[in-house]
């Protein structure tokens, strides 16, 4: 019998792709966005947490909202994972978030205090994305089984580790090969701000060491 699970992750870390991958493997998962929820999306994830018996047949949860909005419900899942993506790619993609999302995250985890005074909108948005990535991962990425997006493939270490942890058949990871590679991609997002290690060092030098340390902790080598 499979164990229940919760996969936390910073926004733009590939949760939609992993949710589709799990679904292709026959594992039922509730993604925070609610595109395939069996009830109106407007009710939100708190409806799920308030009615756990209705969703007892689902295997797990995935997304960044569960840890912030329904922490007790998420914590009851038997296996706790944390999904990560290469930091600069995740941060650049996070710059496409709306201001309202940044405001919500900052109200829960703290505002950035390292953005240069008088910075333009692009620099501010990049700084907010850096702040989001650092604060969320620091708050919710500890003492959990680490999954790397890049390794969540048919023969990847993360997908195999996931199956072992919840008691699923690892042979089913072969079905991941049939998924399109651009699930939930935002290549043309007008709010995207280019990011690189060099640009982060130039704009936010006080955060570089922390970013590099966390990247190394997750198995990424900063270029």
Secondary structure, 3 states (H helix, E strand, C coil): CCCCEEEEECCCCCHHHHHHHHHHCCCCEEECCCCCCCCCHHHCHHHHHHCHHHHCCCCEEECCHHHHHCHHHHHCCCEEEEEECCHHHHHHHHCCCCHHHHHHHHHHHCCCCCCCCCCCHHHHHHHHHHHHHHHHHHHHCCCCEEEEHHHCCCCCHHHHHHHHHHCCCHHHHHHHHHCCCCCCCCCCCCCCCCCCHHHHHHHCHHHHHHHHHHHHHCCCCCC
